[in-house]
Amino acid sequence: MNRISRLAAFLLPVLLLLAACDLLDNTPAAYPVATFAPTASLLTLGPTPAAATSVPAQLPDASVSSLRLWLPAEIGARTPEGAQELADQITAFEASQSLEVLVEQKPVEGAGGILSYLRTGTAVAPSVLPDVIALPAVMLTDPTIRQMVQPLDGLIDPAMLEDAYADAAAQVVGGPETGGSPARFYGVPFVSAGLTHLVYARASITDTIPMDWTTFISDTNHTLVLPADSRDGALFGLQFYLAEGGTLVNENGQPDLQVEPLARALRQIAGRPENLLQSRQLKTLDEAWQYYQVGQSGFLWVRADYYLGRRAEAGAAEAQVSDPPLLGYSRVPGPGGPLTPLTTTWVWAVATANPARQRPAADLIRALTAPQALATWAEQSQLLPARREAMTLLAAEEEYYHFAGEELERARPMPISESSRQLAAIGDAVFQVLTTDQSPEAIAEATVLSLRQ
């Protein structure tokens, strides 16, 4: 029986108790909609104590023989290769520190999730809670969630944030919840998912790609394919909606959309539906990829993590031909300029309140986010590193990562959960404008009215 199985067997009665407590916890779990301070203020963390200026790794307290790390399967076991790389890095850390790291895969939200156990377990069974957790960075913009983790500026050098992409770094810095104390940081960014862009064959498309959507989609010599009848189509519509100045909550903080920017976005999207091929009928990126692979479309809309999953397959196939096609990558054109990518960055946070455990927990985070270790693990997991040094290492071997790094420099956080009502409503509106004769204005009015009921 491996150590994870032994831990699960030992903890089962306690975890069942925690789960029961969780059923009594009616606190809703949803991504907050937040605004972020300018990049220039990211590292203005107030006076840093001399001891925190440079925080070297230290030998763990003799009383600490193990650490507990919780992360969701979508990150820890996204690919078999990524899971093995993470296991190898943890094994190396165990050997260097003479302690054991117990890894458990848990969802972030919902009953039995990481946040649920942190809410209910502290009072019931604090000894079985994790020391290190992985969270979407946007969650740390919520003060109630920041209270569940430990500030890191006394454990990890805040200069680490200088190497993180701006959208990620902004989300882990928290202002003082009580007057007088300086801002602090609560997480270390490590990988990013959800970056959207176009893929095309360089041999067939040699002209400069216009970044204005109307100009781009009016070119009858080239077409674009994307799965419009899906969450990906909804994300495509959300980016247009935000580019048109739309907001996602009303003055009371409730989910909402605005008619005028939504109508403008829908009108743009439906300007030349024939140049979107069969996008209105496609429900998955797999279907869109097939259209592109057989030459049915000049451009393909993808998410970076999906494309990275296909890259190995494409590389193996291209190795069989003498002159493989070269792929090009482009930003997605939008209203008057490229759309802003919306990404989800994942961060490591320290959850334990035990000072003796915090130091080795911070050492583990440093080991997992060291540039070479992070670059290797991110590549094997088909994700993008959220640190520039790691991205530079990958870009030295593969041009795609240079493009991805430039895009992460201008990316913004995904402002709502992909299960949110607003995103579902926008997705329905995009589908309607591509499949019915209703005007964009009528669809926008009906969509907003439905959301407000």
N, C-alpha and C positions, 0 to 999 in steps of 0.2 A: 504493500500500500504506500503510495507516494505521500509526501508531506502535506500536499493540498487536501488529499482524501482524508488523511488522519485529522487534519484541522476541522474539516467539514463534519466528520463523525463526532468529534469532541464538542463542537459548537452547536450541533443541531438543536438540542433542547433549548439553548439560550436564544438561538435565532428564531425559533418558533415563537418564543415569548415576545421577542422584539417585533416580529411580524404582527402578532396579535395587538400589540400596543399601536402599531402603525395604522391598523384598521380604525382606531379611534382618533387618529390624527387627520383632521379635515383640511389641513393647510394645502391649498392648491399649489401644484408645481408647474410653473410656466416660465419661459424665458422673459425677463423684463425688457421693456422698451426703454432704452437709455440714450442719452447724449453723452459725448465724451469731450474731455478737455483738449485743447490744441496739443499737437505733438511736443511743442517746446516745453510743456509743463510736465512731461511724463516723469522725469527724474528729479523734479523739485520735491524731494521727499522730506524737506526740512533738514535741520542739522542732524548729521549721521554720527552716532557715537563712535569714538575712535575704535572700539572693539569690533564694530560692524563694518568698518571701511574695507577690510579684507578679512574674510572669514575662512581660515584654512580648515581642511579636514582634520579631525582629531580621532583618536582611538575611542570606540564606543565605551560607555559606562559598563563596568563589569557586570552590573545587574541586568543589562539588556542583552539577551541571547537571541532575540528574533525581532523582526519587523513584519508588519502586515501591510500589504499593498493591495488596494482595490481599484479596479478599472473595468470599464465596459468591454464586452467582447468585440464590439465594433472597432475598438482601438487595439486591444491586446491580442486579439486573434483574428484580425482582418484577413490575413493570409497565413498559410502554414509557415512560409518562410519568415514572415515578420514575427510570428509567435515564437519560432525557434531562436531568432536573433535576440529577442527580448529575454528569453530564458537563458541564453548564453551570457548575455551581459549581466544578468542578475547573479548567475553562478560565479562569474568573475568577481563581482562585488562581494559576494558571500565569502569567497576565499581570501580577499584582501582585508576584510573586516572581522573575520572569525565570528560571524553571526548568520542566522538563517533568515531568508526573506520568504514569507508565506504569501503567495499570490492568489487572489480570488477574483473571479470575473463577476461583476454585478452591473446591472443597468444603473444609470445615474438617477432617474426619476421613477416614480411609481412605487407600489407596495413591494417591499423587499429590495428597493434601490438604495444607492449610497446615501442620498440626502435623507431618505426616510429613516435609515438606521441612525444617522447622526442626530436627527431631531429627537428620536425616542430612546435611543440606546444610552445616551450619556447618563441619564438618571437611573436606567435599569441595569445595564451591564457594561460599564465603560471599559472593562478589561478586554472585551472581545472586539472593540471597534478598531478601525484601521489607523495606521500611522501616516500613510501616504495615500492620496487619492488622485484620480484624474477627473477633471471637470471641464465642460465647455467654459472658455474664458468669460463669456458674457454673463454667466451666473454670478461671477464675483463682482459685478456691478450692483448686485442686490445686497444692501447692508445686512439683511437677515441671514444670508448665506455666508457672508464674510465672517459673521460671528461664530460660524461652525468650524472655521479653520484658523490657523495661527498666522500672525504677521511674520514675514520672512526676513525683514531688514536686519534683524539681529542674528540671523542664521546663515543667510546667503548674501553675498555682496550685491547691493542694488545695481551695480554697474552691469550685471547680467542683462538687465532690461535694455541696455543700449544696443545689444545685439539682436533683440527681438524686433519683429516688424511692428510698425507703429500701431496698427489697429489692435494687435494682440497686447502690446505693452499697456495701452491706455485702459484696457479693461481690468487689469489686475491691480491697478493703483486705486486705493480707496482714500477718500477724504476723511478728515476726522469726524467721527460720529458724535464726539463731545468736544466742546470748544477748547482750544489751546494746544492740542497735540498735533504734530505734523502728520502729513499724509504718509501712508505706509503701503507696502505691496504684499500681495497675498498669494501669488502663484507664479510659476515659471513656465512660460509658453514652450511647447515642444513640437507639436505638429498642427497642420492646418488642412482643412477639407472644404470642398465645395467650390473652389475657384472655377469660374466659367470662362470659356473662350471658344474660338473657332479653330478648326483644323482644316487644312486644304492641301492639295497636291501642288507642289511648287512648279512642276513641269507644265501643268495646264493653266495655272493662274500666275502670271508674271507681272501684271499691272499692280500699281499701288492700290491697296484696298481702302475705299473711302470709309471714313468713320461716321458719316452722317447716314442714318438708317434709310431715309427716303432715297438718297442717291444709291446706296448699296443695293437695296432690294429692287430697284428699278432696272438694274442691269440684267437684261434677258439672256445674256450669254452664260450666266452663272446662277445657280440656285442654292438654296440653303435648306437643310433638313434638320428638324429637331422633334422630339416627342411632345407635341403640343398638348395632347390629351393625357397629361400626367402632372405630377408634382414638379417635374422639370419645366413643363410649360407654364406652370404657375410661377415658378421662380423667374423665368424669362419675363413674364408679365409684371411681376413685382419690381424688377429692375427698371423697366420702362416707367412704371407708375412713380417710383421714387425719383427718377430722372425728370419727370414732369412736375415735381414739387409736391407729390402726395404725402400724406402722413398716415399713421397706422393706429392712432388712438385719438379720442376726443379730449376736450378740456378736463374731463373727469377721470382720464386714464383708462377709459373703456375701449375695447376693440372697435375700430371704426375705419371707414374709408371716405374719400371725398369724390364727389361726382365729376367735377371738371377735370382734374388731372387724370382720373381713371378713363374718362371718355377720350382725352387726348392720347393717352397711351394706347388704347384699343384701336383708335383710328390709325395710328402709326403702324401697329402690328398688322392690321388688315389692309394696308395700302396696296399690296400686290400679292394676294394670297396664292396666285398661281406660281409665284417664284419660291414659295415654301413647299412645293411639291405635295406630298401626301402627309405633311406634318400633322395636319388635323386628325389623322387616323392613327397616328403612332402613339403608343402608350409607354414605351420603354426606350432607354438609350440603346439597348441591344437591337431593337428594330431599326432605329435610326442609323446605327453603325452598319447594319447590313445594306441599307440603301446606299450609304456612302461607299462601302467596300466594292460594290458591283458597278460603281460609276454612275449611279443615278443622280448624284448631286455634286456640285462643285465645292460646297462648304458643309461642314458638320459642326453643330453646336454640341459641346460636351462639358462635363465637369472634369476637373483635373484628375481626381481620384479614380474616375471611371476610365479616363484615357490611360492613366498609368497601369491600370489593370489589363488593358488591351495592348500596351506597348510591347510587353514580352512576347505575346503571341505574334504581333506584327513583325517583330524582329526575327523570330524564328522562321516565319514564312518568307521574309525578304532574303534571308540567308540562302534560300534555295534558288534564287535568280541572280544572274550576273550583274544586273544594273537595277537595284531596287529603287522604287520611287522615294523621293525625299518629301517629308511632310513639312508644311509651314504652319505657323501658329499666329493667330491674330486676336486682338481685342474684339469684343462684340460691338458693332456699330449701334448707336442709339440716337435719340433726338438731339441733333446738333453736335454730337461727339460720342466717344465710346462710353458704353455703360460701365458703371462702377461695379466691380466684382464684390459679391457678398460671401464671406467665408465664415466658417466656424473653426476657431482655434482652440486647441486643447491645452490645458495647463496642469502641471503637477502642483499639488498643495499639501501642506502638512496639517493633518487633522488631529493628531494627538496633543493633549494639553500637558502631558508629562514631560518636563524639561529634560529628563534623562533620555527620553526616546526621541526628542526633537532633533538633537544633534546628529545621530546616525540617519534619521529620516532625511535631513537636509543633505547629508553626504550621498545618500542614494540618489536624490534628485540631481545633484551635481554630476554623478557618474552617468546617469541616463541621458543627460543633456549636454555632455561633452561633445564638441563639434563632430569628431569622427564617429563616435558611437551613435549620435543622433542621425547623422547622414546615412549611415548604414542601415539603421533600424527603419527610418522613414522610407528609404528606397525599397527595402524588402517588404514593407507594409503597404506600399503603393499610396503613400501620403506625401505631403510636402512638409519639409522641416520649417518650423516657425522661427528659426534663428538664421541670421544671415551667414554666419561662418559655415554652418552645415550646408546651406544652399550653395555657397561658393565651392565647396568641395565637390558637390554633385555636378555643378555647372562645368567644372573643369573636364569632366568626362562625357557630358551629355548636354547639347545645346538647349534642349527643352527646359532644363532647370534654370538657365539664364533668363529665358522668357518668363517662366513662372515666378522667379524672384522679382523681376521688374513689376509684374502684376500684383504681387503681394505688397509691394511698396505703396500702392494706391488703393488696396482693398479696404473695405469697411466691414464691420461685424454684421453677420446675419441678424437683423433687428427683431425677428420673431421666430418662434418655433415652426418647424415645417409641418406640425400638426395644428397650427393655429387656424382660427376661423377666417382671419383676413386672407391668408394665403389660399385657403380652399375657395373663398369667394372670388379672388382674382383668377384662379385657375379656371373656374366655371365661366367667368366672363371671357377669358381668352378663347376657350373652346367655342362659346357661342358666337363670337365675332368672326370666327373662321368657318363656321358651319351653318349659319343662319343668315337671313336677309335683314335682320334687325339692325338698326343704326347703332353705332358705338355709344351715342348719347342715351338711347333707350336702354341698352344693356347696362350701362354704368348706373343709371338711375335705379333700375330694378335691383342691381347687385347691392348698392348701398342701402336701399330700403330693406332688403332681406336681411342684411347683416345687423341692422338696427332693431329689428323686431325681436 
